Amino acid sequence: MFERKNIQPLVKCLKGAASKPYEVVAETQQPCIDEIKTKVIGAYNLLKDEKTTEATLLLHDLVREFESDHL
């Protein structure tokens, strides 16, 4: 199934993954997710109230945060 030369990189990858538990990563990202949820719900409510300009600005700021975090 696997050739010998392909197994070694897989072993290194698995060792690296085992050294970084998922729970720790998930816990550090949870506040960001909660903040995003709050902003998206706020934008949705603004759209329901036909306040499109305010909703657009809120979503624009949120997208800018995404772009600056991933550069």
Kinemage of the C-alpha trace (Angstrom):
@kinemage 1
@onewidth
@group {chain A} dominant
@subgroup {mainchain}
@vectorlist {calphas} color= white
{ca met a 1} P 0.000 0.000 0.000
{ca phe a 2} L 2.638 2.568 1.056
{ca glu a 3} L 6.129 2.644 -0.287
{ca arg a 4} L 8.943 2.738 2.274
{ca lys a 5} L 9.998 6.297 1.329
{ca asn a 6} L 6.444 7.584 1.930
{ca ile a 7} L 6.128 6.133 5.428
{ca gln a 8} L 8.853 8.231 7.084
{ca pro a 9} L 7.214 11.630 6.369
{ca leu a 10} L 3.894 10.245 7.635
{ca val a 11} L 5.519 9.140 10.884
{ca lys a 12} L 7.061 12.602 11.361
{ca cys a 13} L 3.689 14.215 10.693
{ca leu a 14} L 1.940 11.981 13.215
{ca lys a 15} L 4.604 12.639 15.856
{ca gly a 16} L 4.162 16.381 15.364
{ca ala a 17} L 0.389 16.115 15.590
{ca ala a 18} L 0.605 14.050 18.768
{ca ser a 19} L 2.716 16.725 20.462
{ca lys a 20} L 0.013 19.400 19.992
{ca pro a 21} L -3.257 18.327 21.611
{ca tyr a 22} L -6.429 19.467 19.848
{ca glu a 23} L -8.086 20.644 23.064
{ca val a 24} L -5.443 23.302 23.708
{ca val a 25} L -5.846 24.750 20.221
{ca ala a 26} L -9.631 24.692 20.457
{ca glu a 27} L -9.623 26.441 23.849
{ca thr a 28} L -7.423 29.281 22.606
{ca gln a 29} L -9.628 29.855 19.550
{ca gln a 30} L -12.978 29.772 21.395
{ca pro a 31} L -13.020 33.479 22.429
{ca cys a 32} L -12.426 34.479 18.802
{ca ile a 33} L -15.281 32.267 17.634
{ca asp a 34} L -17.614 33.749 20.246
{ca glu a 35} L -16.688 37.264 19.123
{ca ile a 36} L -17.316 36.365 15.473
{ca lys a 37} L -20.709 34.860 16.340
{ca thr a 38} L -21.690 38.025 18.199
{ca lys a 39} L -20.715 40.266 15.282
{ca val a 40} L -22.463 38.108 12.673
{ca ile a 41} L -25.647 37.969 14.764
{ca gly a 42} L -25.443 41.739 15.181
{ca ala a 43} L -25.107 42.229 11.428
{ca tyr a 44} L -28.022 39.852 10.807
{ca asn a 45} L -30.219 41.796 13.230
{ca leu a 46} L -29.274 45.059 11.540
{ca leu a 47} L -30.268 43.577 8.185
{ca lys a 48} L -33.604 42.422 9.631
{ca asp a 49} L -34.213 45.997 10.765
{ca glu a 50} L -33.314 47.211 7.252
{ca lys a 51} L -30.192 48.972 8.490
{ca thr a 52} L -28.051 47.800 5.600
{ca thr a 53} L -25.391 50.485 5.907
{ca glu a 54} L -24.634 49.629 9.526
{ca ala a 55} L -24.664 45.887 8.757
{ca thr a 56} L -22.305 46.384 5.829
{ca leu a 57} L -19.884 48.374 7.976
{ca leu a 58} L -19.948 45.741 10.726
{ca leu a 59} L -19.292 42.923 8.250
{ca his a 60} L -16.626 44.995 6.500
{ca asp a 61} L -14.753 45.440 9.789
{ca leu a 62} L -15.053 41.718 10.520
{ca val a 63} L -13.635 40.787 7.108
{ca arg a 64} L -10.781 43.272 7.602
{ca glu a 65} L -9.923 41.515 10.878
{ca phe a 66} L -9.825 38.164 9.044
{ca glu a 67} L -7.558 39.584 6.362
{ca ser a 68} L -5.147 41.162 8.838
{ca asp a 69} L -4.965 37.950 10.909
{ca his a 70} L -4.122 35.781 7.914
{ca leu a 71} L -1.480 37.917 6.193
